[in-house]
C-alpha cells in the first residue's frame, strides 16, 4: 500500500533547549526514521583525549527517581 502525504507546515518559532547524540527532532510525518550522525572537530584538536579513568560505582542511581504512582 502506498500512501502519499502532502503537508504545509509554518513554524513561527522553534526553541530547542538541547541536542544530544541520541536526539530526534521530527516535524511533520515520516514513515521511517533514518539514523544520521555528524562528527565535527570544532576545536581543531590534533589528537585524541586521554583515556578516562573509571570512578567508584555506586548502587544508587545518579538521578533520584520519583516514586511510582497509581493511575
DRENZABA-409289 format. One record per residue (C-alpha): x, y, z; residue number from 1. Coordinates in pm, whole numbers, plus 32768, in hexadecimal, padded with zeros to 4 digits. Example, Ala and Ser with C-alpha at 12.3 -4.5 7.8 and 13.67 -1.06 7.14 Angstrom:
// DRENZABA-409289
+------+-------+------+------+
: east : north :   up : resi :
+------+-------+------+------+
: 84CE :  7E3E : 830C :    1 :
: 8557 :  7F96 : 82CA :    2 :
+------+-------+------+------+
//
This chain:
// DRENZABA-409289
+------+-------+------+------+
: east : north :   up : resi :
+------+-------+------+------+
: 8000 :  8000 : 8000 :    1 :
: 8090 :  8151 : 7F9D :    2 :
: 8024 :  8287 : 8059 :    3 :
: 8089 :  83E4 : 7FEB :    4 :
: 806D :  84FF : 80E7 :    5 :
: 8087 :  866C : 807F :    6 :
: 80C1 :  8762 : 819A :    7 :
: 80EA :  88D4 : 81C9 :    8 :
: 8189 :  892B : 8316 :    9 :
: 81C7 :  8A8F : 838E :   10 :
: 82A9 :  8AB0 : 84BC :   11 :
: 82B4 :  8C0C : 854E :   12 :
: 83A0 :  8BB6 : 866A :   13 :
: 8452 :  8A73 : 86C6 :   14 :
: 851B :  8A63 : 8804 :   15 :
: 85FD :  8937 : 8844 :   16 :
: 8699 :  8935 : 899F :   17 :
: 879B :  8828 : 895E :   18 :
: 8812 :  8733 : 885A :   19 :
: 88C4 :  85F2 : 88BA :   20 :
: 8953 :  84CF : 87F9 :   21 :
: 8809 :  8414 : 8806 :   22 :
: 871A :  8534 : 87CC :   23 :
: 8600 :  851E : 86CF :   24 :
: 854A :  8653 : 8653 :   25 :
: 842B :  8605 : 856B :   26 :
: 8347 :  8703 : 84C6 :   27 :
: 822F :  8673 : 83F6 :   28 :
: 81F6 :  850A : 8395 :   29 :
: 82F3 :  8400 : 8346 :   30 :
: 82BF :  8297 : 82F0 :   31 :
: 8421 :  8244 : 8353 :   32 :
: 852B :  82EB : 842B :   33 :
: 868B :  82C7 : 83A8 :   34 :
: 87BA :  82E7 : 8489 :   35 :
: 88A1 :  8407 : 8437 :   36 :
: 89D6 :  8474 : 84F5 :   37 :
: 8AE2 :  8578 : 84BE :   38 :
: 8C2C :  8591 : 8574 :   39 :
: 8CCC :  86E9 : 856E :   40 :
: 8E1F :  874E : 85F4 :   41 :
: 8DBA :  88B0 : 8653 :   42 :
: 8EE7 :  88DF : 8737 :   43 :
: 8FDC :  8879 : 8626 :   44 :
: 9077 :  8770 : 870A :   45 :
: 9196 :  86AC : 8673 :   46 :
: 9191 :  857B : 8758 :   47 :
: 909C :  84B1 : 8826 :   48 :
: 9055 :  8506 : 8993 :   49 :
: 90F4 :  842D : 8A9E :   50 :
: 903A :  82F5 : 8B0A :   51 :
: 8F3E :  832F : 8C22 :   52 :
: 8F7F :  8290 : 8D75 :   53 :
: 8E60 :  81C4 : 8E08 :   54 :
: 8DC1 :  825C : 8F3D :   55 :
: 8D2B :  81B5 : 906E :   56 :
: 8BE5 :  8112 : 9007 :   57 :
: 8ABE :  813A : 90F3 :   58 :
: 8983 :  8066 : 9100 :   59 :
: 88AC :  819D : 9125 :   60 :
: 8834 :  8254 : 8FED :   61 :
: 88E5 :  8396 : 8F8E :   62 :
: 8794 :  8442 : 8F5D :   63 :
: 8690 :  8411 : 9070 :   64 :
: 8553 :  837D : 8FDE :   65 :
: 83F3 :  83D7 : 904A :   66 :
: 8332 :  82C0 : 90F5 :   67 :
: 823D :  8202 : 9016 :   68 :
: 80D9 :  8281 : 900C :   69 :
: 7F96 :  81C5 : 8FDC :   70 :
: 7EA5 :  823B : 8ED6 :   71 :
+------+-------+------+------+
//
